[in-house]
Amino acid sequence: MLFRSQDEALYEAVRADWRGAALSEREQVLAAHAEKLTRSPASVTRADLDGLRAVGLDDDGIVQLTAIIALFNYLNRMADGLGVGR
């Protein structure tokens, strides 16, 4: 289940492809990191973490962001693997 925004148009744009959505620079960096961590976690580099710092995250924020992304990935894989919702 995706988080539902108060802005339905923004929600639909992010759902379709976050790159085309009207996101702030910070939101774009966070979304790009979430995608990279989801698709190829071993490819995350120090430069990626520096990019998060450049938009205001400190080390605690980066750890929290990573934990949230990892948790969503875990829960989605569990649900998919168990056929939940099919």
PDB file of N, CA, C and O in Angstrom:
ATOM      1  N   MET A   1       0.838  -1.168   0.000  1.00  0.00           N
ATOM      2  CA  MET A   1       0.000   0.000   0.000  1.00  0.00           C
ATOM      3  C   MET A   1       0.887   1.236   0.000  1.00  0.00           C
ATOM      4  O   MET A   1       1.826   1.336   0.790  1.00  0.00           O
ATOM      5  N   LEU A   2       0.591   2.158  -0.873  1.00  0.00           N
ATOM      6  CA  LEU A   2       1.353   3.394  -0.963  1.00  0.00           C
ATOM      7  C   LEU A   2       0.752   4.456  -0.058  1.00  0.00           C
ATOM      8  O   LEU A   2      -0.452   4.482   0.198  1.00  0.00           O
ATOM      9  N   PHE A   3       1.634   5.332   0.419  1.00  0.00           N
ATOM     10  CA  PHE A   3       1.166   6.484   1.186  1.00  0.00           C
ATOM     11  C   PHE A   3       0.304   7.339   0.277  1.00  0.00           C
ATOM     12  O   PHE A   3       0.691   7.620  -0.857  1.00  0.00           O
ATOM     13  N   ARG A   4      -0.834   7.749   0.746  1.00  0.00           N
ATOM     14  CA  ARG A   4      -1.756   8.549  -0.046  1.00  0.00           C
ATOM     15  C   ARG A   4      -1.582  10.016   0.302  1.00  0.00           C
ATOM     16  O   ARG A   4      -1.786  10.405   1.452  1.00  0.00           O
ATOM     17  N   SER A   5      -1.212  10.826  -0.658  1.00  0.00           N
ATOM     18  CA  SER A   5      -1.032  12.260  -0.462  1.00  0.00           C
ATOM     19  C   SER A   5      -2.378  12.967  -0.458  1.00  0.00           C
ATOM     20  O   SER A   5      -3.356  12.469  -1.015  1.00  0.00           O
ATOM     21  N   GLN A   6      -2.417  14.127   0.173  1.00  0.00           N
ATOM     22  CA  GLN A   6      -3.603  14.974   0.100  1.00  0.00           C
ATOM     23  C   GLN A   6      -3.779  15.504  -1.321  1.00  0.00           C
ATOM     24  O   GLN A   6      -4.883  15.878  -1.716  1.00  0.00           O
ATOM     25  N   ASP A   7      -2.703  15.536  -2.078  1.00  0.00           N
ATOM     26  CA  ASP A   7      -2.719  16.025  -3.456  1.00  0.00           C
ATOM     27  C   ASP A   7      -2.811  14.819  -4.393  1.00  0.00           C
ATOM     28  O   ASP A   7      -1.804  14.175  -4.691  1.00  0.00           O
ATOM     29  N   GLU A   8      -4.001  14.529  -4.844  1.00  0.00           N
ATOM     30  CA  GLU A   8      -4.247  13.340  -5.667  1.00  0.00           C
ATOM     31  C   GLU A   8      -3.434  13.353  -6.964  1.00  0.00           C
ATOM     32  O   GLU A   8      -2.938  12.312  -7.395  1.00  0.00           O
ATOM     33  N   ALA A   9      -3.297  14.520  -7.584  1.00  0.00           N
ATOM     34  CA  ALA A   9      -2.528  14.610  -8.831  1.00  0.00           C
ATOM     35  C   ALA A   9      -1.058  14.286  -8.585  1.00  0.00           C
ATOM     36  O   ALA A   9      -0.431  13.583  -9.377  1.00  0.00           O
ATOM     37  N   LEU A  10      -0.510  14.799  -7.487  1.00  0.00           N
ATOM     38  CA  LEU A  10       0.883  14.497  -7.150  1.00  0.00           C
ATOM     39  C   LEU A  10       1.039  13.014  -6.856  1.00  0.00           C
ATOM     40  O   LEU A  10       1.989  12.387  -7.324  1.00  0.00           O
ATOM     41  N   TYR A  11       0.125  12.453  -6.092  1.00  0.00           N
ATOM     42  CA  TYR A  11       0.161  11.026  -5.786  1.00  0.00           C
ATOM     43  C   TYR A  11       0.208  10.199  -7.074  1.00  0.00           C
ATOM     44  O   TYR A  11       1.039   9.302  -7.214  1.00  0.00           O
ATOM     45  N   GLU A  12      -0.681  10.507  -8.001  1.00  0.00           N
ATOM     46  CA  GLU A  12      -0.742   9.748  -9.259  1.00  0.00           C
ATOM     47  C   GLU A  12       0.525   9.941 -10.084  1.00  0.00           C
ATOM     48  O   GLU A  12       1.005   8.994 -10.708  1.00  0.00           O
ATOM     49  N   ALA A  13       1.071  11.153 -10.095  1.00  0.00           N
ATOM     50  CA  ALA A  13       2.300  11.412 -10.853  1.00  0.00           C
ATOM     51  C   ALA A  13       3.474  10.632 -10.269  1.00  0.00           C
ATOM     52  O   ALA A  13       4.265  10.056 -11.016  1.00  0.00           O
ATOM     53  N   VAL A  14       3.596  10.609  -8.949  1.00  0.00           N
ATOM     54  CA  VAL A  14       4.682   9.856  -8.306  1.00  0.00           C
ATOM     55  C   VAL A  14       4.486   8.367  -8.551  1.00  0.00           C
ATOM     56  O   VAL A  14       5.444   7.645  -8.831  1.00  0.00           O
ATOM     57  N   ARG A  15       3.276   7.921  -8.449  1.00  0.00           N
ATOM     58  CA  ARG A  15       2.978   6.499  -8.670  1.00  0.00           C
ATOM     59  C   ARG A  15       3.324   6.075 -10.094  1.00  0.00           C
ATOM     60  O   ARG A  15       3.849   4.982 -10.304  1.00  0.00           O
ATOM     61  N   ALA A  16       3.036   6.924 -11.063  1.00  0.00           N
ATOM     62  CA  ALA A  16       3.325   6.603 -12.468  1.00  0.00           C
ATOM     63  C   ALA A  16       4.829   6.613 -12.728  1.00  0.00           C
ATOM     64  O   ALA A  16       5.359   5.674 -13.322  1.00  0.00           O
ATOM     65  N   ASP A  17       5.513   7.654 -12.293  1.00  0.00           N
ATOM     66  CA  ASP A  17       6.967   7.772 -12.450  1.00  0.00           C
ATOM     67  C   ASP A  17       7.397   9.031 -11.711  1.00  0.00           C
ATOM     68  O   ASP A  17       7.116  10.144 -12.155  1.00  0.00           O
ATOM     69  N   TRP A  18       8.072   8.855 -10.594  1.00  0.00           N
ATOM     70  CA  TRP A  18       8.433   9.997  -9.755  1.00  0.00           C
ATOM     71  C   TRP A  18       9.246  11.037 -10.500  1.00  0.00           C
ATOM     72  O   TRP A  18       9.238  12.207 -10.116  1.00  0.00           O
ATOM     73  N   ARG A  19       9.955  10.643 -11.566  1.00  0.00           N
ATOM     74  CA  ARG A  19      10.791  11.594 -12.309  1.00  0.00           C
ATOM     75  C   ARG A  19       9.971  12.687 -12.987  1.00  0.00           C
ATOM     76  O   ARG A  19      10.469  13.791 -13.209  1.00  0.00           O
ATOM     77  N   GLY A  20       8.738  12.390 -13.309  1.00  0.00           N
ATOM     78  CA  GLY A  20       7.884  13.365 -13.972  1.00  0.00           C
ATOM     79  C   GLY A  20       6.991  14.140 -13.020  1.00  0.00           C
ATOM     80  O   GLY A  20       6.225  15.008 -13.440  1.00  0.00           O
ATOM     81  N   ALA A  21       7.094  13.824 -11.735  1.00  0.00           N
ATOM     82  CA  ALA A  21       6.241  14.482 -10.740  1.00  0.00           C
ATOM     83  C   ALA A  21       6.848  15.816 -10.307  1.00  0.00           C
ATOM     84  O   ALA A  21       8.057  16.024 -10.406  1.00  0.00           O
ATOM     85  N   ALA A  22       6.010  16.691  -9.840  1.00  0.00           N
ATOM     86  CA  ALA A  22       6.444  18.012  -9.373  1.00  0.00           C
ATOM     87  C   ALA A  22       7.004  17.886  -7.955  1.00  0.00           C
ATOM     88  O   ALA A  22       6.357  18.260  -6.977  1.00  0.00           O
ATOM     89  N   LEU A  23       8.215  17.354  -7.872  1.00  0.00           N
ATOM     90  CA  LEU A  23       8.883  17.170  -6.589  1.00  0.00           C
ATOM     91  C   LEU A  23       9.957  18.231  -6.403  1.00  0.00           C
ATOM     92  O   LEU A  23      10.547  18.717  -7.367  1.00  0.00           O
ATOM     93  N   SER A  24      10.195  18.575  -5.159  1.00  0.00           N
ATOM     94  CA  SER A  24      11.298  19.491  -4.857  1.00  0.00           C
ATOM     95  C   SER A  24      12.621  18.775  -5.139  1.00  0.00           C
ATOM     96  O   SER A  24      12.658  17.559  -5.331  1.00  0.00           O
ATOM     97  N   GLU A  25      13.684  19.541  -5.160  1.00  0.00           N
ATOM     98  CA  GLU A  25      15.008  18.932  -5.366  1.00  0.00           C
ATOM     99  C   GLU A  25      15.282  17.881  -4.287  1.00  0.00           C
ATOM    100  O   GLU A  25      15.775  16.792  -4.582  1.00  0.00           O
ATOM    101  N   ARG A  26      14.961  18.213  -3.050  1.00  0.00           N
ATOM    102  CA  ARG A  26      15.182  17.283  -1.940  1.00  0.00           C
ATOM    103  C   ARG A  26      14.386  15.989  -2.142  1.00  0.00           C
ATOM    104  O   ARG A  26      14.914  14.891  -1.970  1.00  0.00           O
ATOM    105  N   GLU A  27      13.115  16.136  -2.508  1.00  0.00           N
ATOM    106  CA  GLU A  27      12.276  14.957  -2.739  1.00  0.00           C
ATOM    107  C   GLU A  27      12.798  14.111  -3.894  1.00  0.00           C
ATOM    108  O   GLU A  27      12.727  12.883  -3.847  1.00  0.00           O
ATOM    109  N   GLN A  28      13.321  14.761  -4.929  1.00  0.00           N
ATOM    110  CA  GLN A  28      13.899  14.023  -6.057  1.00  0.00           C
ATOM    111  C   GLN A  28      15.116  13.212  -5.619  1.00  0.00           C
ATOM    112  O   GLN A  28      15.275  12.059  -6.021  1.00  0.00           O
ATOM    113  N   VAL A  29      15.972  13.811  -4.797  1.00  0.00           N
ATOM    114  CA  VAL A  29      17.163  13.111  -4.298  1.00  0.00           C
ATOM    115  C   VAL A  29      16.745  11.922  -3.434  1.00  0.00           C
ATOM    116  O   VAL A  29      17.322  10.842  -3.557  1.00  0.00           O
ATOM    117  N   LEU A  30      15.751  12.104  -2.564  1.00  0.00           N
ATOM    118  CA  LEU A  30      15.273  11.016  -1.726  1.00  0.00           C
ATOM    119  C   LEU A  30      14.674   9.894  -2.567  1.00  0.00           C
ATOM    120  O   LEU A  30      14.927   8.718  -2.307  1.00  0.00           O
ATOM    121  N   ALA A  31      13.885  10.253  -3.569  1.00  0.00           N
ATOM    122  CA  ALA A  31      13.272   9.241  -4.435  1.00  0.00           C
ATOM    123  C   ALA A  31      14.333   8.486  -5.235  1.00  0.00           C
ATOM    124  O   ALA A  31      14.249   7.267  -5.386  1.00  0.00           O
ATOM    125  N   ALA A  32      15.316   9.199  -5.739  1.00  0.00           N
ATOM    126  CA  ALA A  32      16.393   8.548  -6.497  1.00  0.00           C
ATOM    127  C   ALA A  32      17.154   7.582  -5.598  1.00  0.00           C
ATOM    128  O   ALA A  32      17.522   6.489  -6.027  1.00  0.00           O
ATOM    129  N   HIS A  33      17.389   7.982  -4.358  1.00  0.00           N
ATOM    130  CA  HIS A  33      18.091   7.101  -3.423  1.00  0.00           C
ATOM    131  C   HIS A  33      17.247   5.870  -3.116  1.00  0.00           C
ATOM    132  O   HIS A  33      17.768   4.755  -3.076  1.00  0.00           O
ATOM    133  N   ALA A  34      15.964   6.058  -2.902  1.00  0.00           N
ATOM    134  CA  ALA A  34      15.078   4.921  -2.639  1.00  0.00           C
ATOM    135  C   ALA A  34      15.087   3.943  -3.806  1.00  0.00           C
ATOM    136  O   ALA A  34      15.124   2.729  -3.609  1.00  0.00           O
ATOM    137  N   GLU A  35      15.052   4.476  -5.013  1.00  0.00           N
ATOM    138  CA  GLU A  35      15.074   3.603  -6.188  1.00  0.00           C
ATOM    139  C   GLU A  35      16.401   2.851  -6.293  1.00  0.00           C
ATOM    140  O   GLU A  35      16.416   1.646  -6.544  1.00  0.00           O
ATOM    141  N   LYS A  36      17.504   3.557  -6.102  1.00  0.00           N
ATOM    142  CA  LYS A  36      18.820   2.911  -6.216  1.00  0.00           C
ATOM    143  C   LYS A  36      18.996   1.855  -5.134  1.00  0.00           C
ATOM    144  O   LYS A  36      19.470   0.754  -5.413  1.00  0.00           O
ATOM    145  N   LEU A  37      18.620   2.181  -3.903  1.00  0.00           N
ATOM    146  CA  LEU A  37      18.750   1.234  -2.808  1.00  0.00           C
ATOM    147  C   LEU A  37      17.862   0.020  -3.031  1.00  0.00           C
ATOM    148  O   LEU A  37      18.221  -1.087  -2.630  1.00  0.00           O
ATOM    149  N   THR A  38      16.715   0.209  -3.660  1.00  0.00           N
ATOM    150  CA  THR A  38      15.792  -0.888  -3.945  1.00  0.00           C
ATOM    151  C   THR A  38      16.292  -1.763  -5.083  1.00  0.00           C
ATOM    152  O   THR A  38      16.282  -2.990  -4.979  1.00  0.00           O
ATOM    153  N   ARG A  39      16.723  -1.143  -6.157  1.00  0.00           N
ATOM    154  CA  ARG A  39      17.106  -1.903  -7.359  1.00  0.00           C
ATOM    155  C   ARG A  39      18.520  -2.465  -7.313  1.00  0.00           C
ATOM    156  O   ARG A  39      18.763  -3.569  -7.801  1.00  0.00           O
ATOM    157  N   SER A  40      19.446  -1.724  -6.738  1.00  0.00           N
ATOM    158  CA  SER A  40      20.842  -2.197  -6.726  1.00  0.00           C
ATOM    159  C   SER A  40      21.562  -1.679  -5.484  1.00  0.00           C
ATOM    160  O   SER A  40      22.402  -0.784  -5.576  1.00  0.00           O
ATOM    161  N   PRO A  41      21.235  -2.238  -4.337  1.00  0.00           N
ATOM    162  CA  PRO A  41      21.777  -1.715  -3.081  1.00  0.00           C
ATOM    163  C   PRO A  41      23.302  -1.714  -3.013  1.00  0.00           C
ATOM    164  O   PRO A  41      23.886  -0.836  -2.380  1.00  0.00           O
ATOM    165  N   ALA A  42      23.945  -2.667  -3.644  1.00  0.00           N
ATOM    166  CA  ALA A  42      25.412  -2.723  -3.593  1.00  0.00           C
ATOM    167  C   ALA A  42      26.062  -1.589  -4.378  1.00  0.00           C
ATOM    168  O   ALA A  42      27.261  -1.347  -4.239  1.00  0.00           O
ATOM    169  N   SER A  43      25.281  -0.891  -5.200  1.00  0.00           N
ATOM    170  CA  SER A  43      25.854   0.182  -6.013  1.00  0.00           C
ATOM    171  C   SER A  43      25.810   1.540  -5.315  1.00  0.00           C
ATOM    172  O   SER A  43      26.298   2.526  -5.869  1.00  0.00           O
ATOM    173  N   VAL A  44      25.238   1.614  -4.118  1.00  0.00           N
ATOM    174  CA  VAL A  44      25.205   2.872  -3.381  1.00  0.00           C
ATOM    175  C   VAL A  44      26.628   3.225  -2.958  1.00  0.00           C
ATOM    176  O   VAL A  44      27.350   2.403  -2.394  1.00  0.00           O
ATOM    177  N   THR A  45      27.011   4.462  -3.242  1.00  0.00           N
ATOM    178  CA  THR A  45      28.385   4.907  -2.979  1.00  0.00           C
ATOM    179  C   THR A  45      28.404   6.059  -1.971  1.00  0.00           C
ATOM    180  O   THR A  45      27.363   6.587  -1.581  1.00  0.00           O
ATOM    181  N   ARG A  46      29.592   6.422  -1.573  1.00  0.00           N
ATOM    182  CA  ARG A  46      29.768   7.587  -0.707  1.00  0.00           C
ATOM    183  C   ARG A  46      29.197   8.835  -1.384  1.00  0.00           C
ATOM    184  O   ARG A  46      28.631   9.696  -0.710  1.00  0.00           O
ATOM    185  N   ALA A  47      29.336   8.940  -2.693  1.00  0.00           N
ATOM    186  CA  ALA A  47      28.794  10.094  -3.420  1.00  0.00           C
ATOM    187  C   ALA A  47      27.272  10.162  -3.279  1.00  0.00           C
ATOM    188  O   ALA A  47      26.707  11.251  -3.180  1.00  0.00           O
ATOM    189  N   ASP A  48      26.609   9.006  -3.270  1.00  0.00           N
ATOM    190  CA  ASP A  48      25.158   8.989  -3.069  1.00  0.00           C
ATOM    191  C   ASP A  48      24.806   9.533  -1.687  1.00  0.00           C
ATOM    192  O   ASP A  48      23.870  10.318  -1.536  1.00  0.00           O
ATOM    193  N   LEU A  49      25.566   9.107  -0.686  1.00  0.00           N
ATOM    194  CA  LEU A  49      25.326   9.582   0.683  1.00  0.00           C
ATOM    195  C   LEU A  49      25.629  11.070   0.797  1.00  0.00           C
ATOM    196  O   LEU A  49      24.930  11.797   1.504  1.00  0.00           O
ATOM    197  N   ASP A  50      26.668  11.523   0.104  1.00  0.00           N
ATOM    198  CA  ASP A  50      26.975  12.957   0.098  1.00  0.00           C
ATOM    199  C   ASP A  50      25.844  13.748  -0.550  1.00  0.00           C
ATOM    200  O   ASP A  50      25.554  14.872  -0.140  1.00  0.00           O
ATOM    201  N   GLY A  51      25.209  13.166  -1.557  1.00  0.00           N
ATOM    202  CA  GLY A  51      24.055  13.818  -2.188  1.00  0.00           C
ATOM    203  C   GLY A  51      22.902  13.988  -1.214  1.00  0.00           C
ATOM    204  O   GLY A  51      22.193  14.993  -1.251  1.00  0.00           O
ATOM    205  N   LEU A  52      22.716  13.001  -0.339  1.00  0.00           N
ATOM    206  CA  LEU A  52      21.681  13.117   0.690  1.00  0.00           C
ATOM    207  C   LEU A  52      22.045  14.207   1.697  1.00  0.00           C
ATOM    208  O   LEU A  52      21.186  14.963   2.149  1.00  0.00           O
ATOM    209  N   ARG A  53      23.315  14.275   2.035  1.00  0.00           N
ATOM    210  CA  ARG A  53      23.766  15.328   2.957  1.00  0.00           C
ATOM    211  C   ARG A  53      23.563  16.716   2.340  1.00  0.00           C
ATOM    212  O   ARG A  53      23.239  17.675   3.039  1.00  0.00           O
ATOM    213  N   ALA A  54      23.756  16.805   1.031  1.00  0.00           N
ATOM    214  CA  ALA A  54      23.632  18.090   0.342  1.00  0.00           C
ATOM    215  C   ALA A  54      22.199  18.637   0.379  1.00  0.00           C
ATOM    216  O   ALA A  54      21.989  19.840   0.224  1.00  0.00           O
ATOM    217  N   VAL A  55      21.219  17.754   0.584  1.00  0.00           N
ATOM    218  CA  VAL A  55      19.832  18.224   0.667  1.00  0.00           C
ATOM    219  C   VAL A  55      19.327  18.218   2.107  1.00  0.00           C
ATOM    220  O   VAL A  55      18.120  18.261   2.347  1.00  0.00           O
ATOM    221  N   GLY A  56      20.263  18.164   3.071  1.00  0.00           N
ATOM    222  CA  GLY A  56      19.897  18.399   4.453  1.00  0.00           C
ATOM    223  C   GLY A  56      19.863  17.213   5.392  1.00  0.00           C
ATOM    224  O   GLY A  56      19.569  17.387   6.575  1.00  0.00           O
ATOM    225  N   LEU A  57      20.149  16.019   4.916  1.00  0.00           N
ATOM    226  CA  LEU A  57      20.152  14.883   5.828  1.00  0.00           C
ATOM    227  C   LEU A  57      21.492  14.786   6.548  1.00  0.00           C
ATOM    228  O   LEU A  57      22.548  14.979   5.945  1.00  0.00           O
ATOM    229  N   ASP A  58      21.437  14.486   7.831  1.00  0.00           N
ATOM    230  CA  ASP A  58      22.661  14.193   8.566  1.00  0.00           C
ATOM    231  C   ASP A  58      22.789  12.665   8.630  1.00  0.00           C
ATOM    232  O   ASP A  58      21.979  11.947   8.044  1.00  0.00           O
ATOM    233  N   ASP A  59      23.792  12.181   9.333  1.00  0.00           N
ATOM    234  CA  ASP A  59      24.010  10.735   9.383  1.00  0.00           C
ATOM    235  C   ASP A  59      22.803  10.004   9.966  1.00  0.00           C
ATOM    236  O   ASP A  59      22.420   8.948   9.462  1.00  0.00           O
ATOM    237  N   ASP A  60      22.198  10.554  11.024  1.00  0.00           N
ATOM    238  CA  ASP A  60      21.013   9.923  11.596  1.00  0.00           C
ATOM    239  C   ASP A  60      19.868   9.881  10.586  1.00  0.00           C
ATOM    240  O   ASP A  60      19.152   8.884  10.495  1.00  0.00           O
ATOM    241  N   GLY A  61      19.701  10.953   9.840  1.00  0.00           N
ATOM    242  CA  GLY A  61      18.656  10.994   8.823  1.00  0.00           C
ATOM    243  C   GLY A  61      18.894   9.972   7.724  1.00  0.00           C
ATOM    244  O   GLY A  61      17.954   9.348   7.232  1.00  0.00           O
ATOM    245  N   ILE A  62      20.148   9.804   7.343  1.00  0.00           N
ATOM    246  CA  ILE A  62      20.483   8.818   6.305  1.00  0.00           C
ATOM    247  C   ILE A  62      20.196   7.408   6.810  1.00  0.00           C
ATOM    248  O   ILE A  62      19.667   6.576   6.073  1.00  0.00           O
ATOM    249  N   VAL A  63      20.545   7.140   8.067  1.00  0.00           N
ATOM    250  CA  VAL A  63      20.254   5.822   8.645  1.00  0.00           C
ATOM    251  C   VAL A  63      18.748   5.601   8.701  1.00  0.00           C
ATOM    252  O   VAL A  63      18.274   4.520   8.352  1.00  0.00           O
ATOM    253  N   GLN A  64      17.989   6.600   9.132  1.00  0.00           N
ATOM    254  CA  GLN A  64      16.534   6.470   9.197  1.00  0.00           C
ATOM    255  C   GLN A  64      15.932   6.249   7.816  1.00  0.00           C
ATOM    256  O   GLN A  64      15.079   5.380   7.639  1.00  0.00           O
ATOM    257  N   LEU A  65      16.375   7.032   6.838  1.00  0.00           N
ATOM    258  CA  LEU A  65      15.884   6.872   5.472  1.00  0.00           C
ATOM    259  C   LEU A  65      16.176   5.469   4.950  1.00  0.00           C
ATOM    260  O   LEU A  65      15.304   4.823   4.368  1.00  0.00           O
ATOM    261  N   THR A  66      17.394   5.005   5.159  1.00  0.00           N
ATOM    262  CA  THR A  66      17.783   3.677   4.694  1.00  0.00           C
ATOM    263  C   THR A  66      16.941   2.600   5.375  1.00  0.00           C
ATOM    264  O   THR A  66      16.511   1.647   4.725  1.00  0.00           O
ATOM    265  N   ALA A  67      16.706   2.745   6.673  1.00  0.00           N
ATOM    266  CA  ALA A  67      15.893   1.767   7.400  1.00  0.00           C
ATOM    267  C   ALA A  67      14.458   1.739   6.872  1.00  0.00           C
ATOM    268  O   ALA A  67      13.875   0.666   6.721  1.00  0.00           O
ATOM    269  N   ILE A  68      13.890   2.905   6.592  1.00  0.00           N
ATOM    270  CA  ILE A  68      12.520   2.969   6.074  1.00  0.00           C
ATOM    271  C   ILE A  68      12.439   2.314   4.702  1.00  0.00           C
ATOM    272  O   ILE A  68      11.525   1.533   4.438  1.00  0.00           O
ATOM    273  N   ILE A  69      13.387   2.628   3.832  1.00  0.00           N
ATOM    274  CA  ILE A  69      13.399   2.031   2.497  1.00  0.00           C
ATOM    275  C   ILE A  69      13.551   0.514   2.602  1.00  0.00           C
ATOM    276  O   ILE A  69      12.837  -0.235   1.934  1.00  0.00           O
ATOM    277  N   ALA A  70      14.483   0.067   3.441  1.00  0.00           N
ATOM    278  CA  ALA A  70      14.720  -1.370   3.611  1.00  0.00           C
ATOM    279  C   ALA A  70      13.482  -2.065   4.170  1.00  0.00           C
ATOM    280  O   ALA A  70      13.139  -3.166   3.739  1.00  0.00           O
ATOM    281  N   LEU A  71      12.815  -1.430   5.121  1.00  0.00           N
ATOM    282  CA  LEU A  71      11.620  -2.024   5.709  1.00  0.00           C
ATOM    283  C   LEU A  71      10.508  -2.170   4.673  1.00  0.00           C
ATOM    284  O   LEU A  71       9.869  -3.219   4.595  1.00  0.00           O
ATOM    285  N   PHE A  72      10.277  -1.140   3.888  1.00  0.00           N
ATOM    286  CA  PHE A  72       9.261  -1.237   2.842  1.00  0.00           C
ATOM    287  C   PHE A  72       9.615  -2.322   1.833  1.00  0.00           C
ATOM    288  O   PHE A  72       8.742  -3.073   1.398  1.00  0.00           O
ATOM    289  N   ASN A  73      10.886  -2.410   1.459  1.00  0.00           N
ATOM    290  CA  ASN A  73      11.304  -3.464   0.531  1.00  0.00           C
ATOM    291  C   ASN A  73      11.064  -4.843   1.138  1.00  0.00           C
ATOM    292  O   ASN A  73      10.558  -5.742   0.468  1.00  0.00           O
ATOM    293  N   TYR A  74      11.425  -5.003   2.396  1.00  0.00           N
ATOM    294  CA  TYR A  74      11.232  -6.278   3.087  1.00  0.00           C
ATOM    295  C   TYR A  74       9.746  -6.652   3.134  1.00  0.00           C
ATOM    296  O   TYR A  74       9.367  -7.766   2.773  1.00  0.00           O
ATOM    297  N   LEU A  75       8.914  -5.710   3.581  1.00  0.00           N
ATOM    298  CA  LEU A  75       7.492  -6.003   3.706  1.00  0.00           C
ATOM    299  C   LEU A  75       6.847  -6.321   2.361  1.00  0.00           C
ATOM    300  O   LEU A  75       6.015  -7.223   2.264  1.00  0.00           O
ATOM    301  N   ASN A  76       7.229  -5.580   1.327  1.00  0.00           N
ATOM    302  CA  ASN A  76       6.685  -5.865  -0.005  1.00  0.00           C
ATOM    303  C   ASN A  76       7.121  -7.229  -0.507  1.00  0.00           C
ATOM    304  O   ASN A  76       6.323  -7.949  -1.109  1.00  0.00           O
ATOM    305  N   ARG A  77       8.369  -7.597  -0.271  1.00  0.00           N
ATOM    306  CA  ARG A  77       8.846  -8.911  -0.700  1.00  0.00           C
ATOM    307  C   ARG A  77       8.164 -10.034   0.079  1.00  0.00           C
ATOM    308  O   ARG A  77       7.835 -11.074  -0.493  1.00  0.00           O
ATOM    309  N   MET A  78       7.953  -9.833   1.362  1.00  0.00           N
ATOM    310  CA  MET A  78       7.223 -10.827   2.162  1.00  0.00           C
ATOM    311  C   MET A  78       5.802 -10.989   1.624  1.00  0.00           C
ATOM    312  O   MET A  78       5.343 -12.109   1.399  1.00  0.00           O
ATOM    313  N   ALA A  79       5.120  -9.885   1.422  1.00  0.00           N
ATOM    314  CA  ALA A  79       3.740  -9.944   0.935  1.00  0.00           C
ATOM    315  C   ALA A  79       3.680 -10.594  -0.447  1.00  0.00           C
ATOM    316  O   ALA A  79       2.831 -11.451  -0.695  1.00  0.00           O
ATOM    317  N   ASP A  80       4.570 -10.193  -1.338  1.00  0.00           N
ATOM    318  CA  ASP A  80       4.598 -10.794  -2.676  1.00  0.00           C
ATOM    319  C   ASP A  80       4.911 -12.282  -2.612  1.00  0.00           C
ATOM    320  O   ASP A  80       4.276 -13.094  -3.285  1.00  0.00           O
ATOM    321  N   GLY A  81       5.909 -12.628  -1.785  1.00  0.00           N
ATOM    322  CA  GLY A  81       6.328 -14.022  -1.681  1.00  0.00           C
ATOM    323  C   GLY A  81       5.270 -14.919  -1.075  1.00  0.00           C
ATOM    324  O   GLY A  81       5.259 -16.124  -1.327  1.00  0.00           O
ATOM    325  N   LEU A  82       4.381 -14.349  -0.280  1.00  0.00           N
ATOM    326  CA  LEU A  82       3.317 -15.127   0.348  1.00  0.00           C
ATOM    327  C   LEU A  82       1.981 -15.004  -0.400  1.00  0.00           C
ATOM    328  O   LEU A  82       0.971 -15.584   0.001  1.00  0.00           O
ATOM    329  N   GLY A  83       2.003 -14.238  -1.488  1.00  0.00           N
ATOM    330  CA  GLY A  83       0.791 -14.108  -2.288  1.00  0.00           C
ATOM    331  C   GLY A  83      -0.280 -13.243  -1.648  1.00  0.00           C
ATOM    332  O   GLY A  83      -1.457 -13.363  -1.989  1.00  0.00           O
ATOM    333  N   VAL A  84       0.106 -12.382  -0.733  1.00  0.00           N
ATOM    334  CA  VAL A  84      -0.865 -11.508  -0.077  1.00  0.00           C
ATOM    335  C   VAL A  84      -1.468 -10.566  -1.115  1.00  0.00           C
ATOM    336  O   VAL A  84      -0.750  -9.945  -1.899  1.00  0.00           O
ATOM    337  N   GLY A  85      -2.775 -10.473  -1.107  1.00  0.00           N
ATOM    338  CA  GLY A  85      -3.470  -9.571  -2.009  1.00  0.00           C
ATOM    339  C   GLY A  85      -3.763 -10.145  -3.379  1.00  0.00           C
ATOM    340  O   GLY A  85      -4.290  -9.452  -4.248  1.00  0.00           O
ATOM    341  N   ARG A  86      -3.425 -11.402  -3.574  1.00  0.00           N
ATOM    342  CA  ARG A  86      -3.742 -12.007  -4.877  1.00  0.00           C
ATOM    343  C   ARG A  86      -5.031 -12.752  -4.830  1.00  0.00           C
ATOM    344  O   ARG A  86      -5.451 -13.323  -5.837  1.00  0.00           O
TER     345      ARG A  86
END
